[in-house]
Amino acid sequence: MSYAPQPLSDTHDLEQAKASLRTYQRVRAATEAICAPLHKEDYMVQSMADVSPPKWHIAHVTWFFEAFILKPFQSGYQTLDPAYDHLFNSYYETHGVPFPRAERGTLSRPTVDDVYRYRAHVDQAMQALLENPPQEHLPEILRRLELGLPHEQQHQELLLMDIKHILAQNPLCPAYRDDLAPGLAPAPAQEVPPLGWLDYPAGIREIGHDASRGGFAYDNEMGRHRQFVEAFQMADRPVTNGEFLAFMQDGGYATPEHWLADGWATVKAEGWQAPLYWVERDGVWHHYTLGGLVPVDLSAPVCHVSFFEADAYAQWAGARLPTEAEWETVAQDVPLTGNFVDQDHLQPVAAARVEGTPRQMFGDVWEWTGSAYRPYPGFRKLPGSLGEYNGKFMSGQMVLRGGCCATPADHIRATYRNFFPPEARWAFSGFRLARDGGA
């Protein structure tokens, strides 16, 4: 993962290092809390090539701090096992030889207990480093820590995505947790208010992270630039399960004219007939959630759909997906509040009944846009291994915005650019509609 380096002032001294240590400990504890409900057998499963076993996730984020902070800057640091540098390297080719992603589930050793000992070993060394940092390296240590903590938060979301996919393959439909916050059960029967449309005029917009205001951002958000946006309309909320069900009942998955060619080929090859995790039982649609198998809440945002499905629905509805510039135009004036992991639903919930304003821009579901994941004007990768994460994936991916119900609240911002291949469905991904025209 790459980041936008911020100049450090003279105030980044020992007190700043101690404050960073407290944040480090909080983020690391959150990862282990996510894993606490798991049984040891769950830690090992790799249900598809895109899913990593939970054991690998918690080792990889530990490896990151070891590889990029402890080894370069902690004098006398001794790794627990030199082999871990290969086993838990994700895809940093300039650092070393990554272990093949699709084979992570074959790593029965090191054991789960070994991995937790590895975490404790690195955490102890990080505490020692931040309590007595080498002053000549402190600015760079803090910059790398500022990158490593959001990196771990991303893996916290990935952990929940992957745990859900792993458990969903089990015919017992086991719940990850049975004490989630209310919101998974269907709302009382009532008509969902019609989709509202908000008008936005044509004009020149400022898009991307504003480095002059400070704050953390990944390098793919950098390069704030002007972009002319034509007049458009944006839906006031994401598409719901009930609305997507109407598309299904109208033969949406059997009508090729709604689909992009690659999307239609994927539908036929994969046999898609509904969003991921949906299953029909006795005439009622259910879906697997982290709280187990429950009836689909028709009022909540549809989730676990691919870009192809989102685009096909938009075509069927006589609309389109918003560009990421349009999405950011709307989101930059919306409060950064929503259904994040902190709310503990771990599932999208129905929107509040407030009309005339954008709803659920943040949280609930990552929203597919119609924009390919490409660099902003002036984009420059960071030198060395830390520049690998974002830039080399700017091909064959689509941009999603806004965070989801598994995203930490302090991890998201209006300029945040997530990205996945167009066929991906295991993320907490949904969408809202846009149309040409407007004020």
Solvent accessible surface area in square Angstrom, and as a share of the most:
residue,aa,sasa,rsa
1,M,2,0.01
2,S,0,0.00
3,Y,8,0.03
4,A,4,0.03
5,P,70,0.44
6,Q,30,0.13
7,P,120,0.76
8,L,46,0.23
9,S,64,0.42
10,D,145,0.75
11,T,101,0.59
12,H,54,0.24
13,D,62,0.32
14,L,69,0.34
15,E,113,0.51
16,Q,62,0.28
17,A,0,0.00
18,K,74,0.31
19,A,35,0.27
20,S,14,0.09
21,L,15,0.07
22,R,150,0.55
23,T,47,0.28
24,Y,2,0.01
25,Q,79,0.35
26,R,130,0.48
27,V,3,0.02
28,R,7,0.02
29,A,61,0.47
30,A,41,0.32
31,T,2,0.01
32,E,62,0.28
33,A,65,0.50
34,I,21,0.11
35,C,1,0.00
36,A,78,0.61
37,P,47,0.30
38,L,19,0.10
39,H,131,0.58
40,K,114,0.48
41,E,133,0.60
42,D,27,0.14
43,Y,14,0.05
44,M,54,0.24
45,V,64,0.37
46,Q,37,0.17
47,S,32,0.21
48,M,64,0.29
49,A,56,0.44
50,D,59,0.30
51,V,0,0.00
52,S,3,0.02
53,P,3,0.02
54,P,1,0.01
55,K,6,0.02
56,W,7,0.02
57,H,5,0.02
58,I,0,0.00
59,A,0,0.00
60,H,2,0.01
61,V,1,0.00
62,T,0,0.00
63,W,0,0.00
64,F,0,0.00
65,F,0,0.00
66,E,2,0.01
67,A,6,0.05
68,F,10,0.04
69,I,0,0.00
70,L,0,0.00
71,K,88,0.37
72,P,65,0.41
73,F,25,0.11
74,Q,41,0.18
75,S,109,0.71
76,G,65,0.62
77,Y,33,0.12
78,Q,134,0.59
79,T,40,0.23
80,L,83,0.42
81,D,52,0.27
82,P,104,0.66
83,A,53,0.41
84,Y,14,0.05
85,D,37,0.19
86,H,74,0.33
87,L,27,0.13
88,F,2,0.01
89,N,0,0.00
90,S,10,0.06
91,Y,56,0.21
92,Y,1,0.00
93,E,112,0.50
94,T,95,0.55
95,H,56,0.25
96,G,28,0.27
97,V,112,0.64
98,P,23,0.14
99,F,26,0.11
100,P,66,0.41
101,R,101,0.37
102,A,65,0.50
103,E,83,0.37
104,R,11,0.04
105,G,23,0.22
106,T,96,0.56
107,L,21,0.10
108,S,67,0.43
109,R,179,0.65
110,P,13,0.08
111,T,49,0.28
112,V,15,0.08
113,D,65,0.33
114,D,38,0.20
115,V,0,0.00
116,Y,58,0.22
117,R,139,0.51
118,Y,0,0.00
119,R,1,0.00
120,A,62,0.48
121,H,52,0.23
122,V,0,0.00
123,D,37,0.19
124,Q,134,0.60
125,A,15,0.11
126,M,0,0.00
127,Q,72,0.32
128,A,52,0.40
129,L,1,0.00
130,L,0,0.00
131,E,82,0.37
132,N,123,0.63
133,P,8,0.05
134,P,34,0.21
135,Q,113,0.50
136,E,132,0.59
137,H,70,0.31
138,L,3,0.01
139,P,52,0.33
140,E,54,0.24
141,I,0,0.00
142,L,11,0.05
143,R,54,0.20
144,R,51,0.19
145,L,2,0.01
146,E,59,0.27
147,L,0,0.00
148,G,0,0.00
149,L,17,0.09
150,P,17,0.10
151,H,1,0.00
152,E,0,0.00
153,Q,15,0.07
154,Q,34,0.15
155,H,15,0.07
156,Q,8,0.04
157,E,13,0.06
158,L,42,0.21
159,L,1,0.00
160,L,2,0.01
161,M,2,0.01
162,D,2,0.01
163,I,1,0.01
164,K,1,0.00
165,H,15,0.07
166,I,12,0.06
167,L,14,0.07
168,A,26,0.20
169,Q,96,0.43
170,N,58,0.30
171,P,124,0.78
172,L,148,0.74
173,C,32,0.19
174,P,41,0.26
175,A,47,0.36
176,Y,15,0.06
177,R,53,0.19
178,D,136,0.71
179,D,96,0.50
180,L,23,0.11
181,A,25,0.20
182,P,122,0.77
183,G,28,0.27
184,L,26,0.13
185,A,71,0.55
186,P,64,0.40
187,A,38,0.29
188,P,108,0.68
189,A,111,0.86
190,Q,101,0.45
191,E,147,0.66
192,V,42,0.24
193,P,33,0.21
194,P,110,0.69
195,L,38,0.19
196,G,23,0.22
197,W,68,0.24
198,L,27,0.14
199,D,74,0.39
200,Y,41,0.15
201,P,66,0.42
202,A,47,0.36
203,G,18,0.17
204,I,115,0.58
205,R,47,0.17
206,E,74,0.33
207,I,1,0.01
208,G,0,0.00
209,H,20,0.09
210,D,36,0.19
211,A,48,0.38
212,S,104,0.67
213,R,204,0.75
214,G,28,0.27
215,G,48,0.46
216,F,32,0.13
217,A,0,0.00
218,Y,6,0.02
219,D,5,0.03
220,N,4,0.02
221,E,0,0.00
222,M,41,0.18
223,G,27,0.26
224,R,90,0.33
225,H,30,0.13
226,R,182,0.66
227,Q,74,0.33
228,F,119,0.50
229,V,8,0.05
230,E,119,0.53
231,A,24,0.19
232,F,0,0.00
233,Q,35,0.16
234,M,1,0.00
235,A,0,0.00
236,D,5,0.03
237,R,7,0.03
238,P,1,0.01
239,V,0,0.00
240,T,4,0.02
241,N,4,0.02
242,G,22,0.21
243,E,41,0.19
244,F,0,0.00
245,L,23,0.11
246,A,44,0.34
247,F,0,0.00
248,M,24,0.11
249,Q,139,0.62
250,D,92,0.48
251,G,26,0.25
252,G,0,0.00
253,Y,22,0.08
254,A,77,0.60
255,T,30,0.17
256,P,65,0.41
257,E,133,0.60
258,H,32,0.14
259,W,21,0.07
260,L,85,0.42
261,A,86,0.67
262,D,100,0.52
263,G,0,0.00
264,W,54,0.19
265,A,55,0.43
266,T,25,0.14
267,V,7,0.04
268,K,132,0.56
269,A,85,0.66
270,E,114,0.51
271,G,51,0.49
272,W,25,0.09
273,Q,139,0.62
274,A,10,0.08
275,P,3,0.02
276,L,39,0.20
277,Y,24,0.09
278,W,24,0.09
279,V,57,0.33
280,E,94,0.42
281,R,119,0.44
282,D,150,0.78
283,G,62,0.59
284,V,76,0.44
285,W,56,0.19
286,H,34,0.15
287,H,15,0.07
288,Y,8,0.03
289,T,0,0.00
290,L,1,0.00
291,G,22,0.21
292,G,6,0.06
293,L,44,0.22
294,V,27,0.16
295,P,51,0.32
296,V,10,0.06
297,D,12,0.06
298,L,86,0.43
299,S,20,0.13
300,A,4,0.03
301,P,3,0.02
302,V,0,0.00
303,C,7,0.04
304,H,5,0.02
305,V,0,0.00
306,S,0,0.00
307,F,16,0.07
308,F,14,0.06
309,E,0,0.00
310,A,0,0.00
311,D,21,0.11
312,A,0,0.00
313,Y,12,0.05
314,A,0,0.00
315,Q,97,0.43
316,W,76,0.27
317,A,45,0.35
318,G,64,0.61
319,A,15,0.12
320,R,59,0.22
321,L,9,0.04
322,P,0,0.00
323,T,53,0.31
324,E,14,0.06
325,A,4,0.03
326,E,11,0.05
327,W,1,0.00
328,E,2,0.01
329,T,9,0.05
330,V,5,0.03
331,A,1,0.01
332,Q,76,0.34
333,D,124,0.64
334,V,27,0.16
335,P,94,0.59
336,L,88,0.44
337,T,99,0.57
338,G,32,0.31
339,N,10,0.05
340,F,4,0.02
341,V,38,0.22
342,D,91,0.47
343,Q,84,0.37
344,D,44,0.23
345,H,34,0.15
346,L,4,0.02
347,Q,8,0.04
348,P,3,0.02
349,V,30,0.17
350,A,41,0.31
351,A,22,0.17
352,A,70,0.55
353,R,133,0.49
354,V,76,0.44
355,E,146,0.65
356,G,62,0.60
357,T,52,0.30
358,P,29,0.18
359,R,22,0.08
360,Q,30,0.13
361,M,2,0.01
362,F,1,0.00
363,G,1,0.01
364,D,3,0.02
365,V,1,0.00
366,W,3,0.01
367,E,0,0.00
368,W,2,0.01
369,T,0,0.00
370,G,39,0.37
371,S,21,0.13
372,A,55,0.43
373,Y,1,0.00
374,R,136,0.50
375,P,51,0.32
376,Y,18,0.07
377,P,88,0.56
378,G,61,0.58
379,F,31,0.13
380,R,186,0.68
381,K,111,0.47
382,L,37,0.19
383,P,122,0.76
384,G,55,0.53
385,S,21,0.13
386,L,17,0.08
387,G,3,0.03
388,E,17,0.08
389,Y,32,0.12
390,N,4,0.02
391,G,14,0.13
392,K,83,0.35
393,F,52,0.22
394,M,11,0.05
395,S,87,0.56
396,G,62,0.60
397,Q,28,0.13
398,M,26,0.12
399,V,0,0.00
400,L,0,0.00
401,R,0,0.00
402,G,1,0.01
403,G,0,0.00
404,C,0,0.00
405,C,0,0.00
406,A,1,0.01
407,T,0,0.00
408,P,11,0.07
409,A,41,0.31
410,D,93,0.48
411,H,6,0.03
412,I,10,0.05
413,R,42,0.15
414,A,18,0.14
415,T,18,0.11
416,Y,4,0.01
417,R,8,0.03
418,N,21,0.11
419,F,32,0.13
420,F,22,0.09
421,P,43,0.27
422,P,27,0.17
423,E,82,0.37
424,A,10,0.08
425,R,29,0.11
426,W,12,0.04
427,A,2,0.01
428,F,0,0.00
429,S,1,0.00
430,G,0,0.00
431,F,0,0.00
432,R,1,0.00
433,L,6,0.03
434,A,0,0.00
435,R,85,0.31
436,D,111,0.57
437,G,34,0.33
438,G,38,0.37
439,A,81,0.63
